Amino acid sequence: MTVVRANGITLGIESFGPADAPLVLLAGGTTMLSWPDALCERLAAGGRRVVRYDLRDSGESTTADPQAPGYTLRDLAADAAALAEALGGGPAHLAGIGVGGLVAQVAALDHPGSFSALTLVGTRPVAPGPPDDDLPDHDPAIMSRLFARPRPDWADRRAVAEFAAGGAEILGDDPAVARATAARVWDRTPGTAAAVQTANQLRMVFSRLDCRPRWRERLPGIRIPTLVVHGRRDPFFPVGNGEAIARAIPRARLLVLDAAATAIPGAALGEVAGAMLALGPPTAGAGRLPPPDGPAPNGGRPG
């Protein structure tokens, strides 16, 4: 792991694969550890240079005040484009998971020349807060259980890890994986203050982030190959959100993981890696799609 200066800030990154291979840039949700090690390794084995990175106010990236972030979602999108440029090698395949998927959508729209392909995992096409009427919201019973739990002592690594495991069990994810990941996130979090820990462990910084203007209506303007991955059992961003994204982006492929909730389970890593690799590396004159002239194969509408 190391850090890179991009867009005037520091971003924590970790690289897999040869430096001269086509770049796959994985935006954290919020930390880079939202992306499983094994997925990064599979993508690298498929001939890609994989770089996962921490969003601002998480991991090794610039930390200011997670309770009053002085940046917007569009700034985070600009970070992704600047990081792709700093890493070199031409347009990158950009992937975002969870709240990182919000960043990736806006980055692909605001900086189209920086990216050759797009993968969106477990995310939705609107900002945090109440969704549009046609989009399913968080499961209320699950959210009540999740947020009724007392917060752990953020200075106690073991307590934080157990808190994460309990949350994963409620959401339908693997508690053992969540426990181990939370301990690693704790090790990389710059301090035990509640605001800093919740930004890293619970992504709470996004609840205070300025995510205007809306971007959902702009999604048909994305002209790069796109993969949308969603867990069918996701109670946080229910699968209808992924389906809506796939309908809006011309020719997007929708991959629904029947046994998954909010995280990519180990059993699905090969399928997800294969689908991402199938988007292909950027080549001269390739990558950008022509304007659609009919319905997308997944039933989406043309832009």
C-alpha positions, 0 to 999 in steps of 0.5 A: 500500500502507498499514497498518490497525490491527485486532485490536490489531495492524498489518496491511499492506494494498493496495486495488484498486477503488472504496471503496464497492464490495462488499469482497473480502478476500484473506488472504495466504499468508503475504504479500499477494503470494501473490495475483496483481496481475492477479487483484486487478485483474480482481475490481476491474474486476468491481465489487469493492473488493479488499483483499489483506493480509499475515498477521502476521510477513510483509510490512508487518504486525506482526512479532514472533518468527516462530520462537516466534509468540505467537499462534494460528491462531484469532488470525489468523482474528480478524485477518481479521474485525477487518480486515473490520470496520475496512474497513467496508461490511458482510460481506466475501467472504473468500478465503485461499490456501495457509496463508491458506486455513487462516485463512479456514476458521477465520475463516468458522467463528469469525466467521460474521457478518463474511463473506458468501462464502468462497473457498479456494485450494490449501489443506487442512482440517487444520493443518500436520503429518501429515494425516488418513488419508483426505487425501493428504499432500505428495508425498514425492519432490517434498518431498525435492527441495524441502527438500534444496536449500541455503538462499540468502544471505537478504541477497542479493536475487538469490539469494533470487529464484533460490532461489524460481524453483528451488522453483517449477520443482520444484513445477510452477509458473512459475519466472519468476513466482516469481522476480519475486514473491520479489524483491518479497517480499524488498523488503517483508520487514523484515530479512534474518534467516533466521527473518524471511525464511523466514516471508515466503518459505517460510511457515515460521512456520506450522510453529510455530503453534498450530492447535488445536482441529481445525476440519475437523469443523465445516466443514458449519456454513459457511452462506455461498456457498463456492468451492474452487479447487485445482490438479490438479497440486499436490504440496504440498497434493494436490487430494484436500484441496480435494475433501474441503473441497468435500464438507464445506461445503454446496453448495460449488463445486469448481473444479479447474485442470487445468494448475495446481500450487500457484499460480494460473497466468496462463492461469487468472486469468480463470476464477478471477476469474469464479468468485469474482465469481459468488458475488455481492455481499452484499445485504440478506437474502442471502448466508447459505444455509438448512440443506441439505435434500439432497446438494450439487450437487458431491456433498458431503454436507449439514451 
